[in-house]
Amino acid sequence: MDNYVIAWYLRQIAILTELQGGKDFQAIAYKKAASTIEGLTGSIRELPKNKRASLPGIGSKILAMVEEYIETGRISKYEKLRADTHDDFLTMLKINGVGPKSIRLLNKHLGITSLKELAAAVKARKVRKIPGIGAKFEMRVAAGIEHLTKPPTEFTLDSVLPLAKSIVEAFKEQSLINNISTAGDVRRMKDTINQLDIVISCDDVQATVEAIKKLPNIHKLLTEDKSSLTLHMEYNIYLPVRFKLAKPESYIYTLHEQTGSRSYLEFINKTAKQKNVDLNQAWTSEQELLQALELPYVEPEIRELPFLDAIADNKLPNLVQLSDIKGDLHMHSHYSDGIHSIEEMAKKAMELGYEYIAITDHSQSLKIAKGLTVEKWNQQKREIQNLNKQFDKQFQILTGTEMDILTDTSLDFDEEFLEKVELVVASIHTGFQQDKERQTDKFLAALDSTYVDILAHPTGRLIARRAGYDIDLDRIFKKAQNTKTCLEINSSPDRLDLNAENARKAAKEYGLLISINTDAHDKEALHDMELGVAVARRAGLEAKDILNTKSKQELLEYLHAKRYSKQD
């Protein structure tokens, strides 16, 4: 584990250097060296000294630190920097949006050295008065302190996936490890995660357990036995990480077993017993294991109770993939509450290989989100038309709106205006506490419109923060079936709405097309499409069930035909 440990020390030195006001180039150099060492295919300890010196980004000072670690197991530069840094500075870095520079500002202007002092300054509204900080930062810090003092027991998928990927990437090149994979709820891409499961293949299980226990970023060891350990590691989220270790001949069996779900494993074990197959043997792949049971390969996302009959009957869906997505039909620009321009959003979409996007800024009544008036929307339309002239014909920006459904069931724009809009998304942002009948009526009224193409985030849930509206989804799905209106899987990490169960019902019981959209408010959020696709996969949906797997030409033809069939 030498590469992982040295890389960790170098990254910590980079952070500590920044906290103490060191030059940016110094921190960058440490980070680059960490990436180089972490990416080595063999242990740096086994490399001759002259080979270590020739590694990219390893100058004489960093090489000396590497040599010191190899000889003594420690790096004195790290120890000195750590001793000179207040403990709570590193804790503050776990607050979203707080970095070394802002911590230095807090220390310089308010003398803050502890989390307790920071909390007091926030309560007294002193933080917002620091030049370059502001009230929004102060509010974010307040929420972050609350998060640190009362850590959650469940985490959203988007917060866990980067951590899971980074651990797998960092560990897979370590000398003791032959293979590594996520397992459990993360591998099945569940909406919320309470533990990150990792399965490791290694020749010497006990030696690998001991090596993991000695890692410098272990915060607390929670449980341990001969082949597994669960611990809290020094990451930005306080999530238990469970490592399950297996010999190479048991790796596939262990990975399959640790992935779950419980109901799926009960089915598999019952089938194995019926067919007299010993599952705990050497397999080359999960495909081979399942083939021995005369079963098809089952993607991790659908190893769940609703799919057991389909597994038994060998009638599994060909699940939609991220690469099937051709565009994104719900996003915001700086015209409303987005951060980036339309052009920036479009260029990012083109980088992702999309053929189209729709700009669906908020409508006029949602003033808190700078909702667009008709005049402002017309200005936006002209900009979109000009941009489309500049782009290759293979890519198109559709004019759109995310139109509010108002509390009295009326729509925020009239039909005369909506006729001009190429794609209309309808959603609710107010009146969350209205009764079931009124909430349902609001959606039904939107479905009566000739021009509404997609119902966005239909249940209104915010994961771990707000339950969905009290609505009759079956009535809504039935009406949408009659009006040929799409339902959305909103990929925003705190929404994932529709969820897998409701998306499956909409698509498979009512035959509705699903649109997987990001609801992105900045260009990087377009990457959240991965989360929405995960929901669709857990719902058992195929590319044919998804609106935005259509090509640009197919989409335009579909929208035109749908609009005019409604008018008929």
C-alpha positions as CSV (number, residue, x, y, z in Angstrom):
1,M,0.0,0.0,0.0
2,D,3.1,2.3,-0.2
3,N,1.9,4.2,-3.3
4,Y,-1.5,5.0,-1.7
5,V,0.1,6.1,1.6
6,I,2.8,8.3,0.0
7,A,0.2,9.9,-2.3
8,W,-2.1,10.6,0.7
9,Y,0.8,12.3,2.5
10,L,1.7,14.4,-0.5
11,R,-1.9,15.5,-0.9
12,Q,-2.1,16.4,2.8
13,I,1.1,18.4,2.5
14,A,-0.5,20.3,-0.4
15,I,-3.5,21.1,1.7
16,L,-1.5,22.1,4.7
17,T,0.8,24.3,2.5
18,E,-2.3,26.1,1.2
19,L,-3.7,26.5,4.7
20,Q,-0.4,28.2,5.8
21,G,-0.4,30.5,2.8
22,G,2.2,28.8,0.7
23,K,2.6,29.4,-3.0
24,D,0.0,27.9,-5.3
25,F,2.7,26.2,-7.4
26,Q,4.0,24.4,-4.4
27,A,0.6,22.8,-3.6
28,I,0.1,22.0,-7.3
29,A,3.5,20.2,-7.4
30,Y,2.6,18.0,-4.4
31,K,-0.8,17.1,-6.0
32,K,0.8,16.2,-9.3
33,A,3.4,14.0,-7.6
34,A,0.7,12.3,-5.7
35,S,-1.2,11.4,-8.9
36,T,2.0,10.1,-10.5
37,I,2.8,7.8,-7.5
38,E,-0.8,6.6,-7.1
39,G,-0.9,5.7,-10.8
40,L,2.2,3.4,-10.7
41,T,1.4,-0.2,-11.6
42,G,4.0,-1.6,-9.1
43,S,5.1,-0.5,-5.7
44,I,7.4,2.6,-5.7
45,R,9.4,0.8,-3.0
46,E,10.5,-1.8,-5.6
47,L,11.8,0.9,-8.1
48,P,15.5,1.7,-8.2
49,K,16.3,5.1,-6.8
50,N,17.3,6.5,-10.2
51,K,13.9,5.3,-11.6
52,R,12.1,7.1,-8.8
53,A,14.0,10.3,-9.6
54,S,12.9,10.1,-13.2
55,L,9.2,9.9,-12.5
56,P,7.1,12.8,-13.8
57,G,6.7,15.6,-11.2
58,I,9.1,14.0,-8.7
59,G,11.7,16.7,-8.0
60,S,14.6,16.5,-5.5
61,K,12.6,17.7,-2.5
62,I,9.6,15.4,-3.1
63,L,12.0,12.5,-3.9
64,A,13.7,13.1,-0.5
65,M,10.2,12.7,1.1
66,V,9.6,9.5,-0.8
67,E,13.0,8.1,0.3
68,E,12.3,9.1,3.9
69,Y,9.0,7.3,3.9
70,I,10.5,4.1,2.4
71,E,13.3,4.1,5.0
72,T,11.4,5.2,8.1
73,G,7.6,5.0,7.4
74,R,7.1,8.7,8.0
75,I,7.5,12.1,6.3
76,S,8.8,14.8,8.7
77,K,7.6,17.6,6.4
78,Y,4.0,16.4,6.9
79,E,4.5,16.1,10.6
80,K,5.9,19.6,11.0
81,L,3.1,21.2,8.8
82,R,0.5,19.2,10.7
83,A,1.8,20.3,14.1
84,D,1.7,23.9,13.0
85,T,-1.9,23.7,11.8
86,H,-5.0,24.0,14.0
87,D,-6.9,20.7,14.1
88,D,-10.2,22.2,13.3
89,F,-8.9,23.8,10.1
90,L,-8.9,20.4,8.5
91,T,-12.4,19.8,9.9
92,M,-13.6,23.1,8.4
93,L,-12.5,21.9,4.9
94,K,-15.3,19.3,5.1
95,I,-17.8,22.1,4.9
96,N,-19.1,22.4,1.3
97,G,-17.5,25.5,-0.3
98,V,-14.9,26.1,2.4
99,G,-11.3,26.0,1.1
100,P,-7.9,26.9,2.4
101,K,-8.1,30.5,1.3
102,S,-11.4,31.1,3.0
103,I,-10.1,29.6,6.2
104,R,-7.1,31.9,6.1
105,L,-9.5,34.9,5.7
106,L,-11.5,33.7,8.7
107,N,-8.4,33.4,10.7
108,K,-6.9,36.8,9.5
109,H,-10.1,38.9,10.1
110,L,-11.8,37.1,13.0
111,G,-8.9,35.1,14.6
112,I,-10.9,31.9,14.1
113,T,-9.0,28.7,14.9
114,S,-11.8,26.3,16.0
115,L,-15.2,25.1,14.8
116,K,-16.7,26.5,18.0
117,E,-15.4,29.9,17.2
118,L,-16.6,29.7,13.7
119,A,-20.1,28.7,14.8
120,A,-20.2,31.7,17.2
121,A,-19.0,34.1,14.4
122,V,-21.7,32.7,12.1
123,K,-24.4,33.1,14.8
124,A,-23.3,36.7,15.4
125,R,-23.3,37.4,11.6
126,K,-19.7,38.4,11.6
127,V,-18.6,36.1,8.8
128,R,-20.6,37.9,6.1
129,K,-18.8,41.2,6.9
130,I,-15.4,39.8,5.8
131,P,-14.4,41.3,2.4
132,G,-15.0,38.8,-0.3
133,I,-17.1,36.5,1.8
134,G,-20.8,37.6,1.9
135,A,-24.1,36.4,3.4
136,K,-24.4,33.3,1.1
137,F,-21.1,31.9,2.2
138,E,-22.1,32.5,5.8
139,M,-25.4,30.6,5.3
140,R,-23.5,27.7,3.6
141,V,-21.1,27.6,6.6
142,A,-24.0,27.5,9.0
143,A,-25.5,24.5,7.2
144,G,-22.1,22.9,7.0
145,I,-21.5,23.2,10.8
146,E,-24.9,21.6,11.4
147,H,-24.0,18.8,9.1
148,L,-20.7,18.2,10.9
149,T,-22.1,18.3,14.4
150,K,-25.0,16.0,13.5
151,P,-23.7,13.8,10.7
152,P,-26.3,12.0,8.6
153,T,-26.6,8.2,8.6
154,E,-27.7,8.2,4.9
155,F,-25.9,9.8,2.0
156,T,-27.1,10.6,-1.5
157,L,-25.7,8.5,-4.4
158,D,-23.9,11.5,-5.9
159,S,-21.9,12.2,-2.7
160,V,-20.8,8.5,-2.4
161,L,-19.9,7.7,-6.1
162,P,-16.9,10.0,-6.3
163,L,-15.5,8.6,-3.1
164,A,-16.2,5.0,-4.2
165,K,-14.5,5.6,-7.6
166,S,-11.5,7.3,-6.0
167,I,-10.9,4.4,-3.5
168,V,-11.1,1.8,-6.3
169,E,-8.8,3.8,-8.5
170,A,-6.3,4.4,-5.7
171,F,-6.3,0.8,-4.4
172,K,-6.3,-1.1,-7.6
173,E,-2.6,-0.4,-8.4
174,Q,-1.4,-1.4,-4.9
175,S,1.0,-4.3,-4.7
176,L,-1.1,-6.4,-2.3
177,I,-4.3,-6.1,-4.3
178,N,-5.2,-8.3,-7.3
179,N,-8.7,-6.9,-8.0
180,I,-11.2,-4.5,-6.4
181,S,-14.8,-3.5,-6.9
182,T,-17.6,-1.6,-5.2
183,A,-20.4,-3.8,-3.9
184,G,-23.6,-3.5,-2.0
185,D,-26.0,-0.5,-2.4
186,V,-23.4,1.6,-4.3
187,R,-22.9,-1.1,-7.0
188,R,-26.7,-1.4,-7.3
189,M,-26.8,2.4,-7.6
190,K,-29.4,2.9,-4.9
191,D,-30.8,6.4,-4.2
192,T,-29.3,6.6,-0.7
193,I,-26.3,4.9,0.8
194,N,-25.5,4.2,4.5
195,Q,-22.3,2.2,3.9
196,L,-19.8,1.9,1.1
197,D,-18.9,-1.7,0.4
198,I,-15.7,-2.6,-1.3
199,V,-14.6,-6.2,-2.2
200,I,-10.8,-6.9,-2.6
201,S,-9.0,-9.9,-4.1
202,C,-5.6,-10.5,-2.6
203,D,-3.2,-13.4,-2.1
204,D,-2.6,-12.6,1.6
205,V,-5.8,-11.6,3.3
206,Q,-4.4,-11.0,6.8
207,A,-1.5,-8.9,5.5
208,T,-3.9,-6.8,3.4
209,V,-6.2,-6.3,6.4
210,E,-3.2,-5.1,8.5
211,A,-2.0,-2.8,5.7
212,I,-5.4,-1.1,5.5
213,K,-5.5,-0.7,9.2
214,K,-2.2,1.2,9.1
215,L,-3.4,3.7,6.5
216,P,-2.8,7.3,7.7
217,N,-6.3,8.4,6.8
218,I,-8.1,6.1,9.1
219,H,-10.3,8.1,11.5
220,K,-11.9,5.2,13.4
221,L,-12.0,1.4,13.2
222,L,-15.6,0.3,13.7
223,T,-15.6,-3.5,13.2
224,E,-13.0,-6.1,12.3
225,D,-12.9,-9.9,11.7
226,K,-10.5,-12.2,9.8
227,S,-11.5,-11.1,6.3
228,S,-13.2,-7.7,6.7
229,L,-13.1,-4.4,8.5
230,T,-15.4,-1.4,8.6
231,L,-14.0,2.0,9.3
232,H,-14.4,5.7,9.0
233,M,-11.8,7.3,6.8
234,E,-10.8,11.0,6.6
235,Y,-13.0,12.0,3.7
236,N,-15.5,14.9,3.3
237,I,-18.4,12.6,4.2
238,Y,-18.6,10.6,7.5
239,L,-19.5,7.4,5.7
240,P,-18.6,3.9,7.0
241,V,-16.4,2.0,4.5
242,R,-16.5,-1.8,4.7
243,F,-13.7,-3.7,3.1
244,K,-14.4,-7.4,2.4
245,L,-11.3,-9.4,1.4
246,A,-11.1,-12.7,-0.4
247,K,-8.5,-15.0,-2.0
248,P,-8.5,-14.8,-5.8
249,E,-10.4,-18.1,-6.1
250,S,-13.2,-16.7,-3.9
251,Y,-13.3,-13.2,-5.3
252,I,-16.2,-13.6,-7.8
253,Y,-18.3,-15.5,-5.3
254,T,-17.6,-12.9,-2.7
255,L,-18.4,-9.9,-5.0
256,H,-21.6,-11.5,-6.1
257,E,-22.6,-12.2,-2.5
258,Q,-21.7,-8.8,-1.2
259,T,-23.5,-7.0,-4.0
260,G,-27.0,-8.3,-2.9
261,S,-29.8,-7.6,-2.6
262,R,-31.0,-10.0,0.1
263,S,-34.1,-11.1,-1.8
264,Y,-32.0,-11.7,-4.9
265,L,-29.5,-13.8,-3.0
266,E,-32.3,-15.8,-1.4
267,F,-33.5,-16.6,-4.9
268,I,-30.0,-17.4,-6.2
269,N,-29.2,-19.7,-3.2
270,K,-32.5,-21.5,-3.6
271,T,-31.8,-22.0,-7.3
272,A,-28.3,-23.3,-6.5
273,K,-29.7,-25.8,-4.0
274,Q,-32.3,-27.0,-6.5
275,K,-29.6,-27.5,-9.2
276,N,-27.0,-28.9,-6.7
277,V,-24.5,-26.2,-7.6
278,D,-21.9,-25.1,-5.1
279,L,-21.6,-21.3,-5.4
280,N,-18.5,-20.9,-3.2
281,Q,-16.0,-22.1,-5.8
282,A,-13.6,-20.4,-8.2
283,W,-15.4,-18.5,-11.0
284,T,-13.9,-16.4,-13.7
285,S,-16.9,-14.0,-13.8
286,E,-20.4,-13.5,-12.4
287,Q,-21.6,-14.5,-15.9
288,E,-20.1,-17.9,-15.4
289,L,-21.6,-18.2,-11.9
290,L,-25.1,-17.4,-13.2
291,Q,-24.6,-19.6,-16.3
292,A,-24.0,-22.6,-14.0
293,L,-27.5,-21.9,-12.6
294,E,-28.9,-21.7,-16.2
295,L,-29.7,-18.0,-15.6
296,P,-28.8,-14.9,-17.6
297,Y,-26.4,-12.3,-16.4
298,V,-28.2,-9.9,-14.1
299,E,-27.1,-6.3,-14.1
300,P,-26.5,-5.2,-10.4
301,E,-29.2,-2.5,-10.6
302,I,-31.9,-5.0,-11.1
303,R,-30.8,-7.6,-8.5
304,E,-34.0,-6.8,-6.7
305,L,-37.3,-8.5,-5.8
306,P,-39.5,-7.1,-8.7
307,F,-37.2,-8.7,-11.3
308,L,-36.9,-12.2,-9.8
309,D,-39.6,-13.7,-12.1
310,A,-37.9,-12.1,-15.2
311,I,-34.6,-13.6,-14.1
312,A,-36.1,-17.1,-13.7
313,D,-37.9,-16.8,-17.1
314,N,-34.8,-15.4,-18.8
315,K,-36.7,-12.3,-19.9
316,L,-34.6,-9.5,-18.6
317,P,-34.7,-6.1,-20.2
318,N,-31.8,-4.7,-22.2
319,L,-31.2,-1.8,-19.8
320,V,-30.7,1.8,-21.1
321,Q,-27.1,3.0,-20.9
322,L,-25.6,6.4,-20.4
323,S,-24.3,6.2,-24.0
324,D,-27.9,5.9,-25.3
325,I,-28.7,9.4,-24.2
326,K,-28.8,11.9,-27.1
327,G,-29.7,15.1,-25.3
328,D,-31.0,16.8,-22.2
329,L,-34.4,18.5,-22.1
330,H,-34.5,20.3,-18.8
331,M,-31.8,22.8,-17.8
332,H,-31.4,26.4,-16.8
333,S,-29.2,29.3,-17.9
334,H,-28.2,32.6,-16.3
335,Y,-31.5,34.0,-17.7
336,S,-33.1,32.6,-14.6
337,D,-31.4,30.9,-11.7
338,G,-28.7,29.1,-13.6
339,I,-25.0,30.1,-13.5
340,H,-23.8,29.7,-17.1
341,S,-24.8,31.2,-20.4
342,I,-26.8,29.3,-23.0
343,E,-23.7,29.0,-25.2
344,E,-21.7,27.5,-22.3
345,M,-24.4,25.0,-21.6
346,A,-24.6,24.1,-25.3
347,K,-20.9,23.6,-25.6
348,K,-20.7,21.4,-22.6
349,A,-23.6,19.3,-24.0
350,M,-21.7,19.0,-27.3
351,E,-18.6,17.8,-25.3
352,L,-20.8,15.1,-23.9
353,G,-21.8,14.0,-27.4
354,Y,-25.3,15.2,-27.3
355,E,-27.3,16.2,-30.4
356,Y,-29.7,18.6,-28.7
357,I,-30.7,20.4,-25.5
358,A,-33.7,22.4,-24.4
359,I,-33.2,25.6,-22.4
360,T,-36.1,25.5,-19.9
361,D,-35.6,28.6,-17.7
362,H,-38.3,29.2,-15.1
363,S,-41.5,31.0,-15.9
364,Q,-42.7,34.5,-14.9
365,S,-44.4,33.7,-11.6
366,L,-41.4,32.1,-9.9
367,K,-39.8,35.4,-9.1
368,I,-37.4,33.9,-6.5
369,A,-35.7,32.1,-9.4
370,K,-35.8,35.1,-11.8
371,G,-38.6,33.6,-13.8
372,L,-38.8,34.9,-17.4
373,T,-41.5,37.2,-18.6
374,V,-42.7,36.8,-22.2
375,E,-40.5,39.7,-23.2
376,K,-37.4,38.2,-21.6
377,W,-38.3,34.8,-23.1
378,N,-38.5,36.4,-26.6
379,Q,-35.1,37.9,-26.1
380,Q,-33.8,34.4,-25.1
381,K,-35.4,32.9,-28.2
382,R,-33.5,35.3,-30.4
383,E,-30.2,34.4,-28.8
384,I,-31.0,30.7,-29.3
385,Q,-31.8,31.3,-32.9
386,N,-28.5,33.1,-33.4
387,L,-26.5,30.3,-31.6
388,N,-28.2,27.6,-33.7
389,K,-27.0,29.4,-36.9
390,Q,-23.4,29.1,-35.5
391,F,-23.6,25.4,-34.6
392,D,-23.2,22.4,-36.8
393,K,-26.6,21.1,-38.1
394,Q,-26.0,17.9,-36.0
395,F,-26.7,19.9,-32.8
396,Q,-29.7,22.1,-31.9
397,I,-30.9,24.1,-29.0
398,L,-34.6,23.9,-28.5
399,T,-36.5,26.9,-27.1
400,G,-38.2,25.8,-23.9
401,T,-39.7,26.8,-20.6
402,E,-40.1,25.2,-17.2
403,M,-43.6,26.5,-16.6
404,D,-45.1,26.7,-13.2
405,I,-48.4,25.0,-12.5
406,L,-50.0,27.5,-10.1
407,T,-51.9,26.8,-6.9
408,D,-55.3,27.5,-8.5
409,T,-54.5,24.8,-11.2
410,S,-53.9,27.5,-13.9
411,L,-50.7,27.6,-16.0
412,D,-48.2,30.4,-15.8
413,F,-48.3,31.1,-19.6
414,D,-51.3,31.1,-21.9
415,E,-51.8,28.8,-24.9
416,E,-51.1,31.5,-27.4
417,F,-47.6,32.0,-25.9
418,L,-46.9,28.3,-25.5
419,E,-47.6,27.7,-29.1
420,K,-44.3,29.5,-29.8
421,V,-42.3,27.3,-27.5
422,E,-40.6,24.2,-28.9
423,L,-40.6,22.2,-25.7
424,V,-42.7,22.8,-22.6
425,V,-41.8,21.3,-19.2
426,A,-44.5,21.8,-16.5
427,S,-43.8,21.6,-12.8
428,I,-44.9,22.6,-9.3
429,H,-42.8,24.9,-7.1
430,T,-45.5,26.3,-4.8
431,G,-48.5,25.0,-2.7
432,F,-46.7,21.9,-1.5
433,Q,-49.1,21.5,1.4
434,Q,-52.3,21.5,-0.6
435,D,-54.5,18.4,-0.3
436,K,-54.2,15.3,-2.5
437,E,-57.2,16.2,-4.6
438,R,-55.9,19.7,-5.4
439,Q,-52.3,18.6,-6.0
440,T,-53.6,15.9,-8.4
441,D,-55.9,18.4,-10.2
442,K,-52.9,20.7,-10.8
443,F,-51.1,18.1,-12.8
444,L,-54.3,17.0,-14.6
445,A,-54.9,20.6,-15.6
446,A,-51.4,20.8,-17.0
447,L,-52.0,17.6,-19.0
448,D,-55.0,19.2,-20.6
449,S,-52.7,21.7,-22.3
450,T,-51.9,20.9,-26.0
451,Y,-48.4,22.2,-25.4
452,V,-47.1,20.5,-22.3
453,D,-44.6,17.9,-23.3
454,I,-43.0,16.8,-20.0
455,L,-44.1,16.8,-16.4
456,A,-41.0,17.5,-14.3
457,H,-40.0,16.1,-10.9
458,P,-43.6,14.8,-10.6
459,T,-43.7,13.9,-6.9
460,G,-41.7,16.9,-5.6
461,R,-39.6,14.9,-3.2
462,L,-36.2,16.1,-2.0
463,I,-34.2,13.2,-0.7
464,A,-33.7,13.2,3.1
465,R,-35.3,16.7,3.2
466,R,-38.8,16.7,2.0
467,A,-41.4,14.0,1.2
468,G,-43.2,14.2,-2.1
469,Y,-46.6,15.8,-2.6
470,D,-49.7,13.9,-1.7
471,I,-50.8,13.0,-5.2
472,D,-52.7,10.3,-7.1
473,L,-50.0,9.1,-9.5
474,D,-52.3,6.5,-11.1
475,R,-54.7,9.2,-12.2
476,I,-51.9,11.3,-13.5
477,F,-50.3,8.4,-15.3
478,K,-53.7,7.5,-16.9
479,K,-54.3,11.1,-18.1
480,A,-50.7,11.3,-19.4
481,Q,-51.3,8.1,-21.3
482,N,-54.3,9.7,-23.0
483,T,-52.5,12.9,-23.8
484,K,-49.2,11.2,-24.8
485,T,-47.3,13.4,-22.3
486,C,-43.9,12.3,-21.0
487,L,-42.9,12.0,-17.3
488,E,-39.5,12.9,-16.1
489,I,-36.8,11.2,-14.2
490,N,-35.1,14.3,-12.7
491,S,-31.4,13.5,-12.3
492,S,-30.7,16.3,-9.8
493,P,-29.0,14.4,-6.9
494,D,-31.5,15.5,-4.2
495,R,-34.5,14.6,-6.4
496,L,-34.1,11.5,-8.5
497,D,-37.8,11.9,-9.2
498,L,-39.6,9.8,-10.5
499,N,-37.9,7.1,-8.4
500,A,-37.3,3.7,-9.8
501,E,-40.6,2.2,-8.6
502,N,-42.7,5.0,-10.0
503,A,-40.8,5.2,-13.3
504,R,-41.3,1.5,-13.8
505,K,-45.0,1.8,-13.2
506,A,-45.3,4.8,-15.6
507,A,-43.3,3.1,-18.4
508,K,-44.3,-0.5,-18.1
509,E,-47.9,-0.4,-16.8
510,Y,-49.1,2.8,-18.6
511,G,-46.7,2.8,-21.6
512,L,-45.5,6.3,-20.9
513,L,-42.3,7.7,-22.4
514,I,-39.8,8.8,-19.8
515,S,-37.5,11.8,-20.2
516,I,-34.3,11.6,-18.2
517,N,-33.1,15.2,-17.6
518,T,-30.6,16.8,-15.3
519,D,-32.4,20.1,-14.4
520,A,-28.9,21.4,-14.5
521,H,-28.3,24.9,-13.1
522,D,-24.6,24.9,-14.2
523,K,-22.7,23.2,-17.0
524,E,-21.0,20.6,-14.7
525,A,-24.4,19.4,-13.4
526,L,-25.0,18.0,-16.9
527,H,-22.9,15.1,-15.7
528,D,-25.8,14.2,-13.3
529,M,-27.4,12.4,-16.2
530,E,-25.5,9.3,-14.9
531,L,-27.7,9.4,-11.8
532,G,-30.9,9.6,-13.7
533,V,-29.9,6.8,-16.0
534,A,-29.1,4.7,-12.9
535,V,-32.7,5.3,-11.7
536,A,-34.0,4.2,-15.1
537,R,-31.9,1.1,-15.0
538,R,-33.1,0.2,-11.6
539,A,-36.6,0.6,-13.0
540,G,-35.8,-1.9,-15.7
541,L,-36.2,0.6,-18.5
542,E,-34.8,0.2,-22.0
543,A,-33.6,2.8,-24.5
544,K,-37.0,2.5,-26.3
545,D,-38.7,3.7,-23.0
546,I,-36.7,7.0,-23.0
547,L,-37.6,10.1,-24.9
548,N,-34.1,11.5,-25.1
549,T,-32.6,8.4,-26.6
550,K,-34.2,9.6,-29.9
551,S,-31.9,11.2,-32.4
552,K,-32.4,14.9,-33.1
553,Q,-34.5,14.3,-36.1
554,E,-36.6,11.6,-34.4
555,L,-37.2,14.0,-31.4
556,L,-38.3,16.9,-33.6
557,E,-40.7,14.6,-35.5
558,Y,-42.0,13.1,-32.3
559,L,-42.7,16.6,-30.7
560,H,-44.4,17.8,-33.9
561,A,-46.6,14.7,-34.3
562,K,-47.5,14.8,-30.6
563,R,-48.5,18.5,-30.6
564,Y,-50.7,18.1,-33.7
565,S,-52.3,14.9,-32.5
566,K,-53.3,16.7,-29.3
567,Q,-54.9,19.5,-31.3
568,D,-56.9,16.9,-33.3
